[in-house]
Each structure stands twice: as C-alpha cells, then as structure tokens.
Amino acid sequence: MSDSTKDDPDTDGTDLISILIGPDQAGIRLDKALAIGVATAEAAPDRSGTDTSHIASILSRGRIQTLLALGAISLEGSPVTDGSSRALAGIYHVRLPALIEATPQPEAFPLNVLYEDAELVVIEKPAGMAAHPAPGNETGTLVNALLHHCGTSLSGIGGVARPGIVHRLDKDTSGVMVAAKTDRAHAGLSRLFASHDIERTYIALTRGAPAPGSGRIETRIGRSTSDRKKMAVLKAGGRNAITDYVVEARYGMPAKAGAAPLAARVACTLHTGRTHQIRVHMASKGSPILGDAVYGSGSPAAPVRAAMLEAGLTRQALHASVLGFIHPVTGEPLRFETELPADMAGLQAVLTSL
C-alpha cells in the first residue's frame, strides 16, 4: 500500500510531503519505491480524501534522486541519501525547497490573433509552442509572445509564470486558445471552464476508426500506475472525463466487407478538460491519434506511415478547431473555428487518396 499527502508549508519556506511505503514495496530500490508511492497515490486520491493531483508534477524519480542526495528525504527523523538502497516500510518525509518562479520575458514573434478587445485575446496556437514556461520550455511559449503583444495589460491571476493563461493545449496540439487581459475576464473565463460552459471541438486524424461511428466516451482519467508520465483510463480514482465523437471520414477502406479503414478523421467535443483527454480516449477505443508518440501504441499501416512522411507530420494529428463561449464581461456570444494547419491538411489530402 502506498499513499502520499502534502502537509502544511514549513515556516522556513519549504513544503513537506509525506509518502507511505507499505510492506508490498519494502525491499525494492528506494528511489523506485518512492516514485511508485507518488504515482499510486495520485491515481487513487480518494483513498485518503486528499487531493494529490499536484504531486507527480513535483516529484519525478529524477527529482527524488536529487532530493535524496541533498539529504531532503528522511525516515523516522533520519535522513536517507542512497536511492539504490532497499526501501523500508514506513512514512518518508520529503522536504521541498521553496520554488522561485522565473519571470518570463516578452518575446517578439508572430501571433495569429483571431479576436481581441480590452478584456481578452483569442489566438490560434501553432503546434510546437508550449502554453507557458516550464522546465525545458522556458522561452518561446505563448506567454512570452502574449507579454510582448499585450504588455502590462495581461491578467496576473495565473501567477508569475502563467499570466493570462486560463486553459492549455499540449505543446504539439495546434488550435484556438483564449487568454485573459484583465483579472475580471480571467475570473469569468475560469468559471466558464470550471462549469464546462465552453464549446470545444477538436479534429483528430486517427489510426483506424473508433466504433461505432459516433458516441460518447465517459471514463475516469488519472495518472497511469505503470508510467507516471502518462495518463490512463482508470477503474477507480482519477476524475470523470467525457468526450463525444463523430467519425467524419474514413480513409483506406479495404475491399473486404466489414474490415476497418486504415485511418479516419474524427471530430471530438469535450465536456470536461482532463489532461490528454482526447488522446487517452481515442487510444482507449483502439484508434490512437496518428503521430502520438505517447499513446499511439502499435504502428499504422504502411500506406498511412508513408502518408505521414509525405505530409511532414512530426506530432500528434490533433487540432483544436472550435472554441465558443459567452464573453465574460460583455455577455456577447463568441465562436471561433479554424481550418486544419498545413501538416494535418496535407496528411488528410494524402489519406483521402488511399
């Protein structure tokens, strides 16, 4: 049994996280046991009633190893420093130094602005651009571009590293996003996203086609217990996730009646906004998104691989095509719809010819 909780911050500015290692994990490498303890607790946060959704983003196995070397992890009051030692059953305390957020700097690069007023701005984010700075993506993010475009008018509710950001798209997902320029717009948009009063439709190009041709996928989604870097459909724990989908086109239809197509275009409408939701849901239907290196287990058919190469697709074929909402300040209904970007449009064209 494993569990983890985040205790109150210490007076010296550090946070204390407790990880319970049970008898079933005693005896394995300590760094691995601690990482499993974090992942298991996050996948089943309801076991203790504690929200642990933040912990895996704080404690990777690499970070655990670093903290062990710094003497920041202890068992029964005694520091433990060797990650290769065997874990003992008990409660390990992890002392996290206070994090200092780096202040992102304005960067002048083009933004495709679809709409802008004094309260908010709607842009089409290209694939390859992270929404906000994070380890490994400190520059070149949407936040950096917005700081240059909007200047000091960007809402600060999101914090130092995430000014204006109300929702996110994965770095390699393209499509429509809205950012807040004022605090009142940020608060209003956040309420809309929290209550799911937002129209969000994505276009995915998938391996094969989900069956039936349309329907609703409703599952629990949480962090995978076998790979903490991935999300997964869970039988228990996690958070409720709902996606409606419609297969809009099928490509590479085989001559044999009843056989599955090689690929498909699928419109996915979100009713919740869980991390990697569409990617996980399409994979759960046996039709992962083409180019998805994380959830695309198995290889597409040779003609589809050739089409991806010809189109130059180097990321998951997922585009946030529609974003609709009621303006949180003016009450005006707003709706934005964009075409597929060049790589996905090129792939779709080649797939159509199969």
C-alpha positions, 0 to 999 in steps of 0.5 A, a space after each residue: 500500500 502506498 499513499 502520499 499527502 502534502 502537509 502544511 508549508 514549513 515556516 522556513 519556506 519549504 513544503 513537506 510531503 509525506 509518502 507511505 511505503 507499505 510492506 508490498 514495496 519494502 525491499 525494492 530500490 528506494 528511489 523506485 519505491 518512492 516514485 511508485 508511492 507518488 504515482 499510486 497515490 495520485 491515481 487513487 486520491 480518494 483513498 485518503 480524501 486528499 487531493 494529490 493531483 499536484 504531486 507527480 508534477 513535483 516529484 519525478 524519480 529524477 527529482 527524488 534522486 536529487 532530493 535524496 542526495 541533498 539529504 531532503 528525504 528522511 525516515 523516522 527523523 533520519 535522513 536517507 541519501 542512497 536511492 539504490 538502497 532497499 526501501 523500508 516500510 514506513 512514512 518518508 518525509 520529503 522536504 521541498 525547497 521553496 520554488 522561485 518562479 522565473 519571470 518570463 520575458 516578452 518575446 517578439 514573434 508572430 501571433 495569429 490573433 483571431 479576436 481581441 478587445 480590452 478584456 481578452 485575446 483569442 489566438 490560434 496556437 501553432 503546434 510546437 509552442 508550449 502554453 507557458 514556461 516550464 522546465 525545458 520550455 522556458 522561452 518561446 511559449 505563448 506567454 512570452 509572445 502574449 507579454 510582448 503583444 499585450 504588455 502590462 495589460 495581461 491578467 496576473 491571476 495565473 501567477 508569475 509564470 502563467 499570466 493570462 493563461 486560463 486553459 492549455 493545449 499540449 505543446 504539439 496540439 495546434 488550435 484556438 486558445 483564449 487568454 485573459 487581459 484583465 483579472 475580471 475576464 480571467 475570473 469569468 473565463 475560469 468559471 466558464 471552464 470550471 462549469 464546462 460552459 465552453 464549446 470545444 471541438 477538436 479534429 483528430 486524424 486517427 489510426 483506424 476508426 473508433 466504433 461505432 461511428 459516433 458516441 460518447 466516451 465517459 471514463 475516469 482519467 488519472 495518472 497511469 500506475 505503470 508510467 507516471 508520465 502518462 495518463 490512463 483510463 482508470 477503474 477507480 480514482 482519477 476524475 470523470 472525463 467525457 468526450 463525444 465523437 463523430 467519425 467524419 471520414 474514413 480513409 483506406 477502406 479495404 475491399 473486404 466487407 466489414 474490415 476497418 479503414 486504415 485511418 479516419 478523421 474524427 471530430 471530438 467535443 469535450 465536456 470536461 478538460 482532463 489532461 490528454 483527454 482526447 488522446 487517452 480516449 481515442 487510444 482507449 477505443 483502439 484508434 490512437 491519434 496518428 503521430 502520438 508518440 505517447 499513446 499511439 501504441 502499435 504502428 499504422 499501416 504502411 500506406 498511412 506511415 508513408 502518408 505521414 512522411 509525405 505530409 511532414 507530420 512530426 506530432 500528434 494529428 490533433 487540432 483544436 478547431 472550435 472554441 465558443 463561449 459567452 464573453 465574460 464581461 460583455 455577455 456577447 456570444 463568441 465562436 471561433 473555428 479554424 481550418 486544419 494547419 498545413 501538416 494535418 491538411 496535407 496528411 488528410 489530402 494524402 489519406 483521402 487518396 488511399 
